[in-house]
Amino acid sequence: MSAAPTRSSAAGASTAALAPFAVKSFRFQWPADLATSWALEMENIILAWYILVETQSVVMLTLFGSLQYLGTMFAPVLGVTGQRIGNKKTYCGLRLAFTTLSAVTMTLAVSGLLMPVHVFIIGAAMGVVRPADMVLRYAMVGETMPAAGIIGATSISRTTQDSARVMGALTGAALAAWLGMAKTYMVIVTLYFCSLMLSLNVANKQVTQEAKEARPASAFGDLRDGLVYVWRTPHLLAAMAIAFLVNLSAFPLTNSLLPYVAKDVYHTDQRGLSYLAASFAFGALMGSIILSRIGYRLPPARMMLVFCAIWYSMTLLFAQMPGFTAGIPMIMLAGCAQSMSMVPLSAMLLRTTHEGFRGHVMGTRTLMIYGVPIGLMIAGPLIAHYGYRVTATLYCVSGLLCTALIGWYWREHIWRADAPANRR
C-alpha cells in the first residue's frame, strides 16, 4: 500500500520538473540559452588559458577575468530598456553581439594574427554585453511563465549554465587540444548563431501605450525608481547583499582563478583545468536538477542563506586539499551548494517583485556582479604575496561571518517561515 503514494510523489515531482516546457516560448528559450552558455564557457576556458600561458602572470589572468564583468554597470540600464522597448528585442540584440564578437576572434585566430592585446580588447567588448544577457534571460522567464512555475523554470533555466560549465569546459579544452584554437572558434561561432536563430522564436510581449506613458522619461529614471524600490524592500535588499558578497569572495575562487589553481597549485595542464571547472559545474547542475523537482516545496530565502554558508564551507575545504584528486569532490559539493543558494535567490526576486519592476530588480541584481572584478583585483596581489590557500581561507571565513550577519540583521524578512520571501 505504501508503493502507490511513492509512485504518485515521483510522478508529481517529474511533472513539476517538466512543466515549464508546456510553455511554447520556453521550449525555444531553453535551447537558445543553452547554446549561448556552451559557447561562453568554451570561450572562457580557451581564452583564460591562452592569457595565462602567453603572459605567465596571475595578475593578467585576474585582469582578464575582471573584464568579463565590465558591462555590469550597463546591465541594469539594458534591463529597464528591455521593459521600455520589449525584452525580446534586447535579448536578440545581445545574441547578435555575441555572434559578431566571436566571429572577429575567429578571424584573427584563423589568420594567425591573434595576440593577448586582441583578447583583452575583445574580452572587454564581450564584458559590456555579457552581464545583461543574464538579466534578459530571467526577465523573459518572469514575463512568459505563470507565477507558480517560476521557481521550476528558473531551476531548469539555470541548467543551461551549469551543463555548459561541464560540457563546455570539457569540450572547449578537448577541441582546442585536438583541432587548435582557430577551428574550435568555428564551433563557438556556430553555437552563437544557432542561439540567435532560436531566440528569434521566443515570445514577444508588447509594451502597451499605457505602460509607456506611466514610465519616467528616460531609462535612467527607470533605473533610479528600481534602486529606490529595492532599497525600500528589506528582503530584496538582503538578497542583493548576499549576491554582492558571494560575487566578491566566493565566485572568484571557483571560477576566474581556476586556471591558476590548475597550473600553479595542482601543477596540471589545460585538461586538468577543464576537469576542475566541469566538476564545479556538475555539482551545480545536480543542485539545479534537485531544485527543479523539489524546489517548489522549500522556503527560498532560508535556502539562500543556508546553502550560501555551505558553499563557503566547501570552498574552504577545497582550498586546503593537498592535491587534484582530493580537490575534485570538494569543488563539486561547492558547486551544488552554489546552485541551491543562487537559484532560490533569483526565484525569490522574480516571485516577490511587482511585475512592473522585474527588469529593474534583475538589473540591480546584476550590478552585484561587480563584486567579482573587485574580488579578483584584490585576490591577484594577495595570491602573489601570500599564496592561494591563505587568500582563499581569508575570503571564505570572511564570507561565512558576513552571511551570518546578513541573516541576523534581516531575520524578520528572510528567516521567518511566514515571511513573503519564504513563500513557496
N, C-alpha and C positions, 0 to 999 in steps of 0.2 A: 504493500500500500504506500510505502514511502517513495517508491520509484517514480510514481506519476508526478508528484509535485516537483521532484528533481528535474524530470524531463521538461516540465512546464516552465520551471525557472530558467533552465538553459535555453529553451526556445525563446522565452521573453527577452533574455539578455542578447541573444543573437539577433532578434528582430530589432531591438533598440540600437544595436551597433550598426545595422544596415539601413535604418530608417532615413537618414539624410539623403541617400541615393534615390529615394522616391521623388525628390525634387529635381526636375529636369536640369535646371541651371547648375546644380551641384554636380551632376554627372559630367558636365563639361568643365566646371571649375576645378574639380579634384585632379584630373589628369593634366590640366594646364599648369596648376601649381606644382604637381609632381615633376613635370618636365623641367620647369624653371628651377626647382630646388636641386634636381640632379645636376643640371648644368652649372649652377652656382657653386655647389660643393666640389665638382670636378675642377672648376677654375681655381677655387681657393687652395685646394691641396697641391695643384701643379704650380701655381704662381708663388705660393709661400715657400715651397721647397726651392724653386728657382732663385728667389731672392736670398734665401739663407746660403745656398751653395755659391752663388755669384758674389755676394758681398762678404760672407763669412762673419756676419755681425748680428747678434741678437737684438741690438738696438734698431738696426734697419728692419729686422723682422717685425718688431713691435710697431715701428712706424708704418710699415705696410699694412699690418693688421688694423691700425688706427684709421687708416684712410678708408677702410671698408665702411666706416660709420660717419664719414664726412657729411653726408646728406641728412643726418639725423635732425638737424635744425630745420630742414625744409619739409620733413615728413609730416608734421602737423599741418603746415600750410597746404600741402598736397591733399591731406586728409579732408580738410574743410573745403578745398577746391573741388574735390570729388563730389561732395554733397551739393555744391553750387551748380556744377555743370553736368553732373552724372558720374557716379563711381565707375561705370563701365568704361567710359571714355578715358579716364585717367588710368585705370587698370590696364587697358590695352596699350596706351601710350608708353607706360613703363616697360611692358614686354617688348615693344618695338625698340626702345632704347637699349635693352639688354642684347637684343639680336645684333644691332648695329655696332655696339662697342666690342662684342666678341668677334664680329667679322673683321674689325680693324686689327685686333690682336692676332687673329688667324693669318691675315695678310702679311703682317710683319714677321710672324714665325715662319711662314712658307717661304718668304723672300730672304730669310736669314738675317734680317735687319733688327730683330728684337734685342733690346738691351734693358738692363734694370731701370733706367730712367723712363723708358716707354711703359714698363709695367707699373711704375709709380703713378705716371700721368693717367693711364687708363684705369688703374685701380681707384684713383681719386674721382674720376668721372663716374665709375660704377658705384662708388660710395655715395655719390649725390642722389642716385635714384633707388639704390637697393633698399634702404630702410623704409621708404614709402611703400614699397611693394607689400611689405608685411601689414601695413595699415590697411591697404586696399583689400587684401585677402580677407581679413577679419570683418571689414566693413561690408564686403559682399556677402559673407556668411550671415551677418546680422540683418542684412537687407532682404535676403531671399529665404531664410529659414524661419519657421514658426518658433515662438519663444521656448516651447517645451523641447525642441530639437537642437537648441543652440549648443549645449554642452557636448552632445554627441557629435554634432557637426564640427565643433571646434577640435575635439579629440581626433576625429578622422582627418580633418584638415592638417593637424599637426603631424600626422604620419607621413605627409609628403616631405617635410623637412627631415624627420628622423630617418626614414628609409633612404633618403638622399645622402645623409651623412654615413650610412652604412655602405650602400652600393655605389654612391657617387664617389666616395673616398677610395674604395677598393678598385672600382672601375677606372677612375682617373689615374691612380698610380700604376695600375696594370697596363692601361693603354699607353701611358707616357713611356713606360719602360719597354713596351713591345713595339709601338708604332712611332714613337717620338712625339715631341710637343706639337709640331705642325699638324700632323694627321689627327692627333687627339682633339685639337681645336676644331677640326671639321665636324667631329661628332658633337661637340659643345654647341656650335652654331646651329646644327640641325635640331638639337633639342630645344633651343630658344625659339627657332622658327615654328616648330610644332606647337609649342606653348602659345605663341601668338595666334596661330590659326584656331586653336581650341578656345582661347579667351574671347574671340570674336563671337562665339556662340553662347556666352554667359548672358543671363537675363539682364535687361536694362530697365531699371526703374526710373521713370521720367520724373524730373523735378517740376512740381506744379508751380503755376504762376503765383498762387497764394504763398507758397513756401519761399519763393524768391523775394517777394515783397516784404516778408517778415524778417528777412535777414539783414545784418549790417551791410553797409555799402561796400566793404572790402573783405577779402579773405582774412586779413589781419584782424579785422573787427570780430570775425567769427572765432578766430584763434583766441583772442582776448576773452570772449564770452566762455569758451571752452575751459580755459585755465581757471576762470573765476568759478565755474560750475564744479570743477574738480576740487578746488581749494575749499569750497563750502560743503563738500560731501565727504564726511570723515572716512567711510570705508573705501572710497575711491582714492583719497589721499594716502591711506595706509597701503593700498595696493601699489601706488606709484613709488612709495618709499621702499617697499620690498623689491620692486622691479629695478630701481636705481641701485640698490645695494648689491643684488646678485650680478648686475652688469659690471659694477665696479670691482667686485672682489671674488666672484665665482667663475663667470664665463671666461675671463682671460686665461685662467689656469687650465681649462679643459678644452679650449678652442684655439685661439691665436698662438698660444705658447707651446702647443703640442709639437711643432717641428723642432723646437729647442730641446724639449724633453726627450724626443726620439733620438736626436743626433748627439747631444752632449751629456745627457743624464743616463739614458739607456744604451747609448752607443749602437744604435741600429740604423737602418737605411730608410729609403723612401717607402718601401713596403711595410716596414715596422711602423712608420708614421701612419700609414693607411689603416693598419690593424688597430692602433690606439684610437684614431678618430672613429673608425667603424664600431669599436666596442662601446664607446660612449653613446654613439647614435643608436646602436642596437638596444642598449638599456633604455634609452628614451623612447624608442619605438615600442618596446614592451609596455612601458608606462602608458603610452597613448592608447594602445590596444586595450589594456586593462580598463582605462577610464572610459573608452567608448562602450564598454559592456556594463560597467557598474557605476560610472561617474555620476549618473543621474540620482543615485541613492545617497550620495555623500555631501556634507556641508563644504562648499567651495573655499570659503575664507579660512576655515580651520585646516583644510588640506594644504592650502598655500603656505601656511606658517609651519606646520609640522614637517612637511616634506622639504621645505627650504632648509630647515635645521639638519635633516638627514642628508641632504645634498652637500652641505658644508662638511659634515662629519665624514662622509665617504671620500670627498675630495682631499680632506686632511690625511686620511689613511693612504690614499693613492700617492700623495706626495712623500710619504715615509717608506713606501715599498722599496726593497733593495734591488729589484730587477724587473725586466719587461714582463715575465710570466706572472709574477705576483701582482703587478700593477693592473693587468687586464681585468680581473674580476672587480677590483675596486672602482675603476673608471666606468665599468658597465653599471654598477649599482648607483654611482653618482649620476649617470645619465638617466636611469629610471626615476630617481628621486627628483631630478630636474624637471622632467616631463610632468610628474604628478604634482608638482608645485606650480609650474607656469601655465599649464592648461587650465586648471581651475581658476587661476588669476584672470586669464583672458575671458573665460566663460562668465565669471562674476561681473567683469566690466560690461560685457555685452548685455547680460540679462538685467542688470540693475540700473543701467543708464537709459535716460529718456531717449526715444528714437531720434529726436532732433539733434542730440548731442553725441551720438555714437561716433561719428567721424572725428569730432573734436577730442573725445576721450581717448580713442585709439591712437590718434595723432600725438596726444600728450604722453600716452604710454610709450610710444616710440621714442619720444625725447629722452626717456630714461636710458635708452641705449647709449647715451653719451657717457655713461659710466664706464663702458668698455674702453674707449680710447684713453680716458683718464687713468683707469686702472692699468692699462698696458704701458703707458708712458711712465708711470711710477714704477711698475714692475721691472722694466728694462734695466735701469741703473741699479735697482736693488739686487736683481739676479746677478748682474755683472760683478757686484761687490760682495754679496753675501751668499749667493748660490740660490738655486731653485727651491730647495727644500725649506730653507729658512723663510724665504719670501712667501711660499705657499702656506706655511704654518701661520705666519703673521696675518695673511689675508683671511684664512679660514676661521681662526679664533676670533678675529675682529668681526667677521660676518655673523658668527654664532651669537656673539654678545649683542650686536645690533638687531638681529632678528628677534631676540628675546625682548629687547626694549620696545620695538615696534608693536609686538604682540601685547605687551603690558600697557603701553600708552593708549592704544586704540582697542582695548579689550572689550569695551561695551559694544563696539561696532563690528568687530571681526572675529570675536571668540564666542560670544553668547550664541546658544543654539537657535534662539528665535530672532536673531538679527537678520535684516534683509540680505546681508552679504552671504549668509549661510542657507538662504532659501534654495531648496532643491528643485 
